[in-house]
Amino acid sequence: MSELWERSLPGLLVLERSIFRKLGEVIGVTRELAEAVDREDQVSVRLLLTGRHRPLLELQELNAALELKRCDLSGEDEAAFDRLVKQNGPPHSEAEREVADQIAQNRRTLEQLAELDRHVNEKLCRDKSFYRKH
């Protein structure tokens, strides 16, 4: 890999860690939302739905920043980014391993969030849930 790729890995790791923290924030609000839904506390549900909007937008911005990092690369560096970030490929260095480990943790956290969101959505929307098969 090129020197540019190796120099970009610490920044990529910082960004992936920021994504992890933001996912944790969204999960926290979503858990509170699930509890409010279970209690049938409509006021809290409305407040939490509104409160969840900002961290979700911030998460979207972090993912956009990740895509911009890819745009800074070309050739074999871009291919290395795709291998590591998009294709979940094997790391080729210790620095790549750190990034790959964080990406794996982010994916597991995202799966937890999706399951929790499905639960909340099905409770709130019942037959009109986004997750119901039509």
C-alpha positions in Angstrom: 0.0 0.0 0.0 1.1 3.5 -0.5 2.3 6.0 2.0 -0.9 8.1 1.5 -3.0 5.1 2.4 -0.9 4.4 5.5 -1.2 8.1 6.6 -5.0 8.0 6.1 -5.6 5.1 8.4 -5.3 7.0 11.7 -7.9 9.5 10.5 -10.1 6.6 9.3 -9.9 5.0 12.7 -10.9 8.2 14.4 -13.9 8.5 12.1 -15.0 4.9 12.7 -14.7 5.5 16.5 -16.8 8.6 16.1 -19.4 6.5 14.2 -19.3 4.0 17.1 -20.0 6.6 19.7 -22.8 8.1 17.7 -24.3 4.6 17.2 -24.2 4.2 21.0 -26.0 7.5 21.5 -28.7 6.5 19.0 -29.1 3.1 20.7 -29.5 4.8 24.1 -32.3 7.1 22.8 -33.9 4.1 21.0 -33.9 2.0 24.2 -35.5 4.9 26.1 -38.0 5.1 23.2 -38.7 1.4 23.5 -39.4 1.7 27.2 -41.7 4.7 26.6 -43.6 2.7 24.0 -43.9 -0.3 26.4 -45.3 2.1 29.0 -47.6 3.6 26.4 -46.3 7.1 27.4 -47.2 9.1 24.3 -45.6 12.3 25.6 -42.2 10.6 26.1 -42.5 8.8 22.8 -43.0 12.1 20.9 -40.1 13.7 22.8 -37.8 10.8 22.2 -38.7 10.5 18.5 -37.8 14.2 18.2 -34.6 13.8 20.3 -33.5 10.8 18.2 -33.6 12.9 15.0 -30.4 14.9 15.6 -28.1 12.0 16.4 -29.4 10.2 13.4 -28.6 13.2 11.2 -25.1 13.4 12.8 -24.6 9.7 12.1 -25.5 10.4 8.5 -23.0 13.2 8.4 -20.3 10.9 9.7 -21.1 8.3 7.1 -20.8 11.1 4.4 -17.4 12.0 5.8 -16.4 8.4 5.4 -17.3 8.5 1.8 -15.4 11.8 1.4 -12.3 10.0 2.7 -12.7 7.5 -0.1 -12.8 10.4 -2.6 -9.4 11.5 -1.5 -7.9 8.2 -2.6 -7.3 6.8 -6.0 -6.0 3.6 -7.6 -4.7 1.0 -5.2 -5.5 3.2 -2.2 -9.1 3.4 -3.2 -9.1 -0.4 -3.7 -7.6 -0.8 -0.2 -10.3 1.4 1.2 -13.0 -0.6 -0.5 -11.5 -3.9 0.6 -11.3 -2.8 4.2 -14.4 -0.7 4.6 -16.9 -1.9 2.0 -16.0 -5.5 1.5 -15.0 -6.4 5.0 -11.7 -7.8 3.6 -8.7 -8.9 5.6 -6.3 -6.3 6.9 -2.8 -6.1 5.5 -1.1 -4.2 8.4 -1.5 -3.6 12.1 -3.0 -0.2 11.4 -5.6 -1.8 9.0 -6.4 -4.4 11.7 -7.3 -1.6 14.1 -9.6 0.0 11.6 -11.1 -3.4 10.6 -11.7 -4.3 14.3 -13.6 -1.0 14.8 -15.6 -1.5 11.6 -16.6 -4.9 12.8 -17.7 -3.5 16.1 -19.7 -0.8 14.3 -21.4 -3.4 12.2 -22.4 -5.4 15.3 -23.7 -2.3 17.0 -25.6 -1.3 13.9 -27.3 -4.7 13.8 -28.3 -4.3 17.4 -29.8 -0.8 16.6 -31.7 -2.3 13.6 -33.2 -5.0 15.8 -34.2 -2.5 18.5 -35.6 -0.1 15.9 -37.6 -3.0 14.4 -39.1 -3.8 17.8 -40.1 -0.1 18.4 -41.4 0.4 15.0 -43.6 -2.8 15.1 -45.0 -1.8 18.5 -45.7 1.8 17.4 -47.0 1.1 13.9 -48.4 -2.5 14.3 -49.7 -3.5 10.8 -48.3 -0.4 9.2 -44.7 -1.1 10.4 -41.9 -0.5 8.0 -40.6 -3.9 8.8 -43.8 -5.9 8.0 -43.7 -7.8 4.8 -46.4 -6.7 2.3 
